[in-house]
């Protein structure tokens, strides 16, 4: 493993995550200040800290039930059990996440919950499409989310975005109610503050999506570290990307776009960039530098 490149990408993703969470919290405080001055801004800042400590968690089984997912019992898929046991030990997780199967043809996987309630859900389509080696790469990615509490962080960020949207809506309603009074008294409206109140929900939504992409990059690097190689996850991403391109191509043009979605409006980074970063963490060839220098000298 190229640990230097691995640490570089991991630290960059973590720094981006920290800055994006700070931006979400700051945007909430600014909207609070516009709504009620410094007292509301301080209350919002205090609420941010309490939200992180007391972040409301939805029981994983509620969402899993809506997906008609069912738990995989020990022995139903021995190779999956062995992969999860090995990765759980390598990750140093105190609790083994439970495996759930989604009865869907679309290849997908996601993680929910924390600690003893953490679950990893895999679809039937994913297990049919990928090889056991590639599924292990996906599992390493999902367990990396659990290890670094990404579900908690993303839930916290989602709550921040929701609070920003609520305060923004309240501010717009109050401004609309007081508009006749402002017009009759000749007091102007701060256009910058008005624009911020209107755009704050969209800005917080974009920051939330950017945070999700940063955590995906970080989970990729952690997965490569758990596996000791970026190959399994990179191969899985390549196969999933080929499947997605095939599906987009086969859909009628009026039902599905042929192009990939805009990256900054997606929860996941571009697959090609994820694969590129993963492959750059592969072991270096000690002869490569000498060969390049030899070619340049002739």
MIPAMAR-808867 format. One record per atom (N, C-alpha, C, CB): z, y, x; residue in three letters. Coordinates in steps of 0.2 Angstrom, whole numbers, plus 5000, padded with zeros to 4 digits. Each point is the difference from the previous one (the first is absolute). Glycine has a CB too. Layout:
// residues N
ZYXALA;...
***
This chain:
// residues 298
500049945004UNK;500050064996UNK;500050065004UNK;500649944991UNK;499050115007UNK;500050075004UNK;500650044997UNK;498749995002UNK;501950005000UNK;500650034997UNK;500050085001UNK;500649895003UNK;499050135002UNK;500050085001UNK;499650024994UNK;500049995012UNK;499449994986UNK;499650024994UNK;500449994994UNK;498949985006UNK;501449964993UNK;500449984994UNK;500650054999UNK;499749885002UNK;500650145003UNK;500650054999UNK;499750074999UNK;500749935008UNK;498750084995UNK;499750074998UNK;499950004993UNK;499550015012UNK;500149944985UNK;499850014993UNK;500649994995UNK;498949955003UNK;501650014999UNK;500650004996UNK;500450065000UNK;500149885003UNK;500050155003UNK;500450075000UNK;499650054996UNK;500549975011UNK;498850034990UNK;499650054996UNK;500149994993UNK;499250015009UNK;500849934988UNK;500149994993UNK;500750024998UNK;499149915001UNK;501450075003UNK;500750024998UNK;500150085000UNK;500449895005UNK;499350145000UNK;500050085000UNK;499750034994UNK;500049995012UNK;499449984986UNK;499650024994UNK;500449994994UNK;498949985005UNK;501549974994UNK;500449984995UNK;500550054999UNK;499849885001UNK;500650145005UNK;500550044999UNK;499850074998UNK;500549945009UNK;498950084994UNK;499850074998UNK;499850004993UNK;499650025012UNK;500149934985UNK;499750004993UNK;500650004995UNK;499049945004UNK;501650024998UNK;500650004996UNK;500350075000UNK;500249885002UNK;499850155004UNK;500350075000UNK;499650054996UNK;500449975012UNK;498950024988UNK;499650044997UNK;500149994992UNK;499150005009UNK;501049944989UNK;500149994993UNK;500650034998UNK;499449905000UNK;501250095004UNK;500650034998UNK;500050085000UNK;500649905005UNK;499050135000UNK;499950075001UNK;499650034994UNK;500149995012UNK;499449974986UNK;499750034994UNK;500450004994UNK;498949955005UNK;501550004994UNK;500550004994UNK;500550065001UNK;499949874999UNK;500350145007UNK;500550065000UNK;499650064999UNK;500749945008UNK;498750074994UNK;499650064999UNK;499950014992UNK;499549995011UNK;500349964986UNK;499950014993UNK;500750014996UNK;499049925001UNK;501550055002UNK;500750024997UNK;500250075001UNK;500349895002UNK;499550145004UNK;500150075001UNK;499650054996UNK;500349975012UNK;499150014987UNK;499650044995UNK;500250004993UNK;499149985007UNK;501249964991UNK;500349994993UNK;500650044999UNK;499549895000UNK;501050115005UNK;500750034999UNK;500350035006UNK;500149924991UNK;499550095014UNK;500350035006UNK;500449955005UNK;500150114993UNK;500349925011UNK;500349965005UNK;500549954997UNK;499950095007UNK;500549924987UNK;500449954998UNK;499649944998UNK;500850094996UNK;498649915000UNK;499649954998UNK;499849965006UNK;499750064989UNK;500049985016UNK;499849975006UNK;500549965004UNK;499250095001UNK;501449934999UNK;500649975004UNK;500149934996UNK;500550115005UNK;499549904988UNK;500249944996UNK;499449955001UNK;500650084991UNK;498849945009UNK;499549955001UNK;500149975007UNK;499250074993UNK;501049975012UNK;500149975007UNK;500549955000UNK;499650105005UNK;501049914991UNK;500549964999UNK;499849944997UNK;500850095000UNK;498849924994UNK;499849944997UNK;499549955004UNK;500150074990UNK;499649965015UNK;499549965004UNK;500549955004UNK;499150095001UNK;501449935002UNK;500549965003UNK;500349954996UNK;500250095008UNK;500049934986UNK;500349954995UNK;499449954998UNK;500950084996UNK;498549945003UNK;499549964998UNK;499949945005UNK;499550094993UNK;500549935013UNK;499849955005UNK;500649955001UNK;499450085006UNK;501249944993UNK;500649955000UNK;500049964993UNK;500650085008UNK;499349954987UNK;500049974993UNK;499349994997UNK;501250054999UNK;498349945005UNK;499449994997UNK;499949954995UNK;499650045011UNK;500249984983UNK;500049944994UNK;499549955002UNK;500450094992UNK;499849855007UNK;499649945002UNK;499849964993UNK;500550005012UNK;498949994987UNK;499849964994UNK;500049935003UNK;499350094995UNK;501049865000UNK;500149935002UNK;499349975001UNK;501149994994UNK;498849985012UNK;499349975001UNK;499749964994UNK;500350005013UNK;500249964984UNK;499749954995UNK;499750044994UNK;500949925004UNK;499350144995UNK;499750034994UNK;499250015001UNK;501150064998UNK;498749975008UNK;499350015002UNK;499749935001UNK;500350115005UNK;500049844998UNK;499749945001UNK;499949964993UNK;500649995011UNK;499850024985UNK;499949974993UNK;499450034997UNK;501249984999UNK;498750095002UNK;499450034997UNK;499449975003UNK;500650114998UNK;499449875008UNK;499449975004UNK;499949934998UNK;500250085009UNK;500349894987UNK;500049934999UNK;500149965006UNK;499350024990UNK;501150005015UNK;500149975006UNK;500649954999UNK;499650105007UNK;500349844997UNK;500649955000UNK;500249985007UNK;499549964989UNK;501150025012UNK;500249995007UNK;499749935002UNK;501150074998UNK;498849935009UNK;499849945003UNK;500649975003UNK;498950055003UNK;501349894994UNK;500549965003UNK;499949975006UNK;500349984988UNK;500350005016UNK;499949965006UNK;499649944999UNK;501150055004UNK;498549945001UNK;499649944999UNK;499350004997UNK;501149945000UNK;498850114996UNK;499450014996UNK;499450025005UNK;500650044990UNK;499650005016UNK;499550025005UNK;500450005006UNK;499350074992UNK;500749875012UNK;500449995006UNK;499850055005UNK;500249884997UNK;499250135004UNK;499850045005UNK;500250084999UNK;499049925002UNK;501050104992UNK;500250064998UNK;500850015002UNK;499150014991UNK;501249945007UNK;500850005001UNK;500150005007UNK;500249944990UNK;499450035014UNK;500150005008UNK;499850065003UNK;499849885000UNK;499750154997UNK;499850075003UNK;500550054998UNK;498849974999UNK;501550034995UNK;500550054998UNK;500649995004UNK;499550014988UNK;500749935013UNK;500649995003UNK;500050025008UNK;500249904992UNK;499250095011UNK;499950025007UNK;500050075000UNK;499449905002UNK;500250144994UNK;500050075000UNK;500650034998UNK;498850004997UNK;501649974999UNK;500750034998UNK;500450005006UNK;499949964988UNK;500149985016UNK;500550005006UNK;499750055005UNK;500249884997UNK;499250125004UNK;499850055005UNK;500150074998UNK;499149925003UNK;500950104991UNK;500150074998UNK;500850015000UNK;498950004993UNK;501549955007UNK;500750015000UNK;500350024993UNK;499950035012UNK;499749954983UNK;500250014993UNK;500649964998UNK;498850044997UNK;501749995000UNK;500649964998UNK;499949954994UNK;500750095005UNK;498849934991UNK;499849964994UNK;499349995000UNK;500950054994UNK;498949895004UNK;499349975000UNK;499750034993UNK;500249905007UNK;499350144994UNK;499750024993UNK;499749954996UNK;499750105006UNK;500349904988UNK;499849954995UNK;499250014999UNK;501149994994UNK;498649965006UNK;499350004999UNK;499849994993UNK;499849955011UNK;499750094986UNK;499850004993UNK;499249995001UNK;501050074995UNK;498749905000UNK;499349994999UNK;499850044994UNK;500049885006UNK;499450154996UNK;499750044994UNK;499449964998UNK;500450115005UNK;499649884988UNK;499449964998UNK;499450044999UNK;500849924994UNK;498950115011UNK;499550055000UNK;499549985005UNK;500750094996UNK;498649925003UNK;499549985004UNK;499950065006UNK;499449934991UNK;500850135007UNK;499950055005UNK;500549995006UNK;499750084991UNK;500149925015UNK;500449995006UNK;500550065001UNK;499149935005UNK;501550064994UNK;500550055001UNK;500749985002UNK;499350064992UNK;501149985011UNK;500649985002UNK;500550075000UNK;499649905007UNK;501050094991UNK;500450065000UNK;500749985001UNK;499250064993UNK;501349985009UNK;500749995001UNK;500450044995UNK;499849985012UNK;500750004985UNK;500550034996UNK;500749995002UNK;499250004991UNK;501250045007UNK;500849995001UNK;500250015008UNK;499949924990UNK;500750075010UNK;500350015007UNK;500649955001UNK;499750125000UNK;500449865006UNK;500649965002UNK;499949934996UNK;500750105002UNK;499849884995UNK;500049934997UNK;499550004994UNK;501249985004UNK;498650084993UNK;499650004994UNK;499350015002UNK;500950044993UNK;498949965014UNK;499350015002UNK;499649944998UNK;500450075009UNK;499049954989UNK;499549944998UNK;499350025003UNK;500649974989UNK;499049985012UNK;499350015003UNK;499649964995UNK;500350015012UNK;499250034985UNK;499649974995UNK;499349995003UNK;500650054990UNK;499149895009UNK;499349995002UNK;499649974994UNK;500449975012UNK;499050054988UNK;499649984994UNK;499649945002UNK;499850124997UNK;500049844998UNK;499649945001UNK;499450015004UNK;500549954989UNK;499250115009UNK;499350025003UNK;500150015008UNK;499750054989UNK;500949985013UNK;500150015007UNK;500149935003UNK;500550114998UNK;499849854999UNK;500149935004UNK;499449965000UNK;501150004996UNK;498450014999UNK;499449975000UNK;499550035005UNK;500149974988UNK;499950105013UNK;499650035004UNK;500150005008UNK;499850084990UNK;500949925011UNK;500250005007UNK;500249945003UNK;500450114998UNK;499549885008UNK;500349945004UNK;500750005001UNK;498949995006UNK;501549964995UNK;500750005001UNK;500250055006UNK;500149884996UNK;499550125009UNK;500150055005UNK;500050074998UNK;499549915008UNK;500050104988UNK;499950074997UNK;500650024995UNK;498749995002UNK;501549964994UNK;500550014995UNK;500750025004UNK;499449924992UNK;500750045014UNK;500650025004UNK;499950075002UNK;500149885004UNK;499450144998UNK;499950075002UNK;500250054994UNK;499149975008UNK;500750024986UNK;500250044995UNK;500749994998UNK;498949984995UNK;501449965006UNK;500750004999UNK;500450045005UNK;499849884995UNK;500050125011UNK;500350045006UNK;500050074998UNK;499749915008UNK;499850114989UNK;499950074998UNK;500550024994UNK;498850005003UNK;501249954992UNK;500550014995UNK;500750005002UNK;499249954992UNK;501050005012UNK;500750005003UNK;500250065004UNK;499949885000UNK;499650155003UNK;500150065004UNK;500250064995UNK;499249965009UNK;500550044986UNK;500250054995UNK;500849994998UNK;498850014995UNK;501449935004UNK;500649984998UNK;500550025006UNK;499649914992UNK;500250075014UNK;500550015005UNK;500150075001UNK;499549905006UNK;500050154993UNK;500150075001UNK;500150044994UNK;499449995010UNK;500849984985UNK;500250034993UNK;499550054998UNK;501249985003UNK;498250004997UNK;499450044998UNK;500150004992UNK;499349975010UNK;500949984987UNK;500050014992UNK;500550054998UNK;499749884999UNK;500950125005UNK;500550054998UNK;499750075002UNK;500949925003UNK;498850095003UNK;499750075002UNK;499550024995UNK;500249975012UNK;499349984986UNK;499550024995UNK;500350024993UNK;499249935007UNK;501350034991UNK;500350024994UNK;500350075000UNK;500249884998UNK;500150135007UNK;500350075001UNK;499550055000UNK;500949955007UNK;498650044996UNK;499450055000UNK;499750014993UNK;499849975012UNK;500249974985UNK;499750014993UNK;500550044996UNK;499449895001UNK;501250104999UNK;500550044997UNK;500050075001UNK;500749905000UNK;499250125007UNK;499950075002UNK;499450034996UNK;500549975011UNK;498949994989UNK;499450034997UNK;500150014993UNK;499349945009UNK;501150014988UNK;500150014992UNK;500450064999UNK;499949884999UNK;500650135005UNK;500550064999UNK;499650075001UNK;501049935004UNK;498550075001UNK;499650055001UNK;499650024994UNK;500049985013UNK;499749974985UNK;499650014994UNK;500450024994UNK;499349915004UNK;501350074995UNK;500450024994UNK;500250075001UNK;500549894999UNK;499750135007UNK;500250075001UNK;499450055000UNK;500949965007UNK;498550014995UNK;499450054999UNK;499950014993UNK;499649955011UNK;500449994985UNK;499950014993UNK;500450054996UNK;499649885000UNK;501150115002UNK;500550054997UNK;499850075002UNK;500949915000UNK;499050105007UNK;499850075002UNK;499450034996UNK;500549975011UNK;499049994988UNK;499450024997UNK;500250024992UNK;499249935008UNK;501250034989UNK;500250014993UNK;500450075000UNK;500049874997UNK;500450145007UNK;500450065000UNK;499650065002UNK;501049935004UNK;498550065000UNK;499650065002UNK;499550014993UNK;500049975013UNK;499849984984UNK;499650014994UNK;500450044994UNK;499349905003UNK;501350084997UNK;500450034994UNK;500250075002UNK;500549894998UNK;499650125009UNK;500250075001UNK;499450055002UNK;501049955005UNK;498450024994UNK;499450045002UNK;499950064995UNK;499549905004UNK;500650104990UNK;500050064996UNK;500550055002UNK;499649934990UNK;501050055012UNK;500450055002UNK;499850035007UNK;500949944994UNK;498850025010UNK;499850035006UNK;499450054999UNK;500449895006UNK;499250094990UNK;499450054998UNK;500350064997UNK;499249904999UNK;501250104997UNK;500350064996UNK;500450055005UNK;500049934989UNK;500350045016UNK;500450045004UNK;499650025006UNK;501049944996UNK;498450045005UNK;499650025006UNK;500249965006UNK;499950114995UNK;500549845005UNK;500149965006UNK;499549955001UNK;501250024998UNK;498549985008UNK;499549955002UNK;500249935001UNK;499450105005UNK;500249864996UNK;500149935001UNK;499849985007UNK;499849974988UNK;500750005016UNK;499849985007UNK;499549944999UNK;501250045004UNK;498249984998UNK;499549955000UNK;500149945005UNK;499250094996UNK;501149935009UNK;500149945005UNK;500549954997UNK;499750085010UNK;500849954987UNK;500549964998UNK;499849964994UNK;500850085003UNK;498749954993UNK;499749974994UNK;499649945002UNK;500050114994UNK;499649905012UNK;499549955002UNK;500449945003UNK;499250095003UNK;501449935000UNK;500449945003UNK;500349964994UNK;500350075010UNK;499949964985UNK;500349974994UNK;499549954997UNK;500850094998UNK;498649935002UNK;499449964997UNK;499849955004UNK;499650104994UNK;500449915013UNK;499749955004UNK;500649955003UNK;499150085003UNK;501549944996UNK;500549965003UNK;500049934999UNK;500750104999UNK;499249884994UNK;499949924999UNK;499549975003UNK;500550024989UNK;498950015012UNK;499449975004UNK;500250005007UNK;499250054992UNK;501150005011UNK;500250005007UNK;500549945001UNK;499850125001UNK;500749874995UNK;500549955001UNK;499649934999UNK;501050084996UNK;498649925000UNK;499649934999UNK;499649995006UNK;499950024988UNK;499850035015UNK;499649985006UNK;500549985006UNK;499150084996UNK;501449965005UNK;500549985005UNK;500349934999UNK;500350125001UNK;499849864993UNK;500249934998UNK;499549955003UNK;500750054990UNK;498749965008UNK;499449965002UNK;500050005008UNK;499450024989UNK;500750035014UNK;499950005008UNK;500649975003UNK;499450114999UNK;501249894998UNK;500649965002UNK;499849934999UNK;500850094997UNK;498949894998UNK;499949934999UNK;499549975005UNK;500250024988UNK;499350025014UNK;499549985005UNK;500450005007UNK;499150054994UNK;501449995007UNK;500350005007UNK;500449945000UNK;500150125000UNK;500349864995UNK;500449945000UNK;499549935000UNK;500950064993UNK;498549955005UNK;499649945001UNK;499849995007UNK;499550024988UNK;500350045015UNK;499949995008UNK;500649975003UNK;499250104999UNK;501449935000UNK;500649975003UNK;500149934999UNK;500550114999UNK;499449874995UNK;500149934998UNK;499549955004UNK;500450034989UNK;499050005012UNK;499549965004UNK;500249995007UNK;499150054993UNK;501250005010UNK;500250005007UNK;500649955000UNK;499650115003UNK;500849894992UNK;500649965000UNK;499849934999UNK;500750094996UNK;498849905000UNK;499849934999UNK;499749975006UNK;499750034988UNK;499950015016UNK;499749975006UNK;500549985005UNK;499050084998UNK;501649965002UNK;500549995004UNK;500449934998UNK;500150135002UNK;500049864992UNK;500349944997UNK;499649945002UNK;500550074991UNK;498849945008UNK;499649945001UNK;499849995008UNK;499550024989UNK;500650035015UNK;499950005007UNK;499250015001UNK;501049925002UNK;498650094993UNK;499350015001UNK;499850044993UNK;499849895007UNK;499750164994UNK;499750034994UNK;499549964997UNK;500350115006UNK;499549844997UNK;499449964997UNK;500149984993UNK;499849965011UNK;500750004987UNK;500149984993UNK;499950054995UNK;500749915004UNK;499650154997UNK;500050054995UNK;499350045000UNK;501350015001UNK;498550005005UNK;499350035000UNK;499549964997UNK;500350055011UNK;499749884990UNK;499549964997UNK;500150004992UNK;500049935010UNK;500650074988UNK;500150004993UNK;499850074997UNK;501049935001UNK;499150125002UNK;499750074998UNK;499350004999UNK;501050065005UNK;498749915001UNK;499250005000UNK;499849964994UNK;500050015013UNK;500349934986UNK;499749964994UNK;500150034993UNK;500349905007UNK;500350134992UNK;500150044994UNK;499650064999UNK;501249965001UNK;498650075005UNK;499550064999UNK;499349974998UNK;500750065009UNK;499149894994UNK;499449974998UNK;499949984993UNK;499949965012UNK;500750014986UNK;500049984993UNK;500050064995UNK;500749905003UNK;499750164999UNK;499950064996UNK;499350035000UNK;501250025003UNK;498549985003UNK;499350025000UNK;499549964995UNK;500350055012UNK;499849894989UNK;499649954996UNK;500150024992UNK;500149915009UNK;500650104989UNK;500150014993UNK;499750074998UNK;501149935001UNK;499050125003UNK;499750064998UNK;499250005000UNK;501050065006UNK;498749904998UNK;499350005000UNK;499849964994UNK;499950005012UNK;500449954985UNK;499849964994UNK;500250034994UNK;500249905007UNK;500250154993UNK;500250044994UNK;499450044998UNK;501250005002UNK;498750014991UNK;499550054998UNK;500150075002UNK;499849934990UNK;499750115012UNK;500250065002UNK;500450054996UNK;498949995006UNK;501050004987UNK;500450044995UNK;500749984999UNK;498950024995UNK;501349925008UNK;500749984999UNK;500450015007UNK;499649924991UNK;500150075014UNK;500350015006UNK;499650035006UNK;500649904997UNK;499750155006UNK;499750035006UNK;499849965005UNK;500650104997UNK;498849915007UNK;499849965005UNK;500450025007UNK;498949984994UNK;501350085006UNK;500450025006UNK;500749995000UNK;499150095001UNK;501249915004UNK;500749995001UNK;500450064997UNK;499949935010UNK;500750074987UNK;500450064998UNK;500150045006UNK;500549944990UNK;499650135008UNK;500250055005UNK;500749985003UNK;499350094994UNK;500749915013UNK;500649975003UNK;500650044999UNK;499249965009UNK;500850114990UNK;500650044999UNK;500249994993UNK;499750085009UNK;499949894986UNK;500349984994UNK;500249934999UNK;499250094996UNK;500849875009UNK;500249935000UNK;500749995003UNK;498849975001UNK;501549984996UNK;500749985003UNK;499949965006UNK;500449994988UNK;499049995014UNK;500049965006UNK;499450045005UNK;500349894994UNK;499850105012UNK;499550035005UNK;499449965000UNK;500950045007UNK;498649994995UNK;499349975001UNK;500149935004UNK;499450114999UNK;500349844998UNK;500149935003UNK;499750005007UNK;500049954989UNK;499550095012UNK;499749995007UNK;500450045005UNK;498950004995UNK;501550055003UNK;500450035005UNK;500649965001UNK;499750114996UNK;500649854999UNK;500549965001UNK;499949945005UNK;500450034988UNK;499049945011UNK;499849955004UNK;499950035008UNK;499449944990UNK;500350125010UNK;499950035007UNK;500650005003UNK;499050064996UNK;501549975001UNK;500750015003UNK;500349935002UNK;500250114994UNK;499849845002UNK;500249945001UNK;499749975006UNK;500349984988UNK;499150025013UNK;499649975005UNK;500250045007UNK;499149964992UNK;501050105007UNK;500250045007UNK;500749985002UNK;499350094996UNK;501149875000UNK;500649975003UNK;500049935003UNK;500550074991UNK;498849915009UNK;499949935003UNK;500250005007UNK;499149974991UNK;501049985013UNK;500150005007UNK;499450035004UNK;500849904998UNK;499450135007UNK;499450035004UNK;499849955005UNK;500550114999UNK;498849905002UNK;499749955005UNK;500150035007UNK;499149964991UNK;501350015013UNK;500150035007UNK;499450015004UNK;501149955000UNK;498350024999UNK;499450015004UNK;499650054997UNK;500149885003UNK;500050154991UNK;499650044996UNK;499950075004UNK;500349954989UNK;500350075014UNK;500050075003UNK;499649995007UNK;501150034995UNK;498949915008UNK;499749995007UNK;499250004998UNK;501049945005UNK;498850024990UNK;499350004998UNK;499750064999UNK;500249894996UNK;500250155000UNK;499750074998UNK;499950045006UNK;500650004989UNK;499950005016UNK;500050045006UNK;499449985004UNK;501250025000UNK;498749915000UNK;499449975004UNK;499450024998UNK;500749915003UNK;499250104990UNK;499450024997UNK;499850075001UNK;500249914991UNK;500350135009UNK;499950075001UNK;499850025008UNK;500950024990UNK;499349935014UNK;499950025007UNK;499349985002UNK;501249985003UNK;498449984993UNK;499349985001UNK;499550034995UNK;500549895005UNK;
***
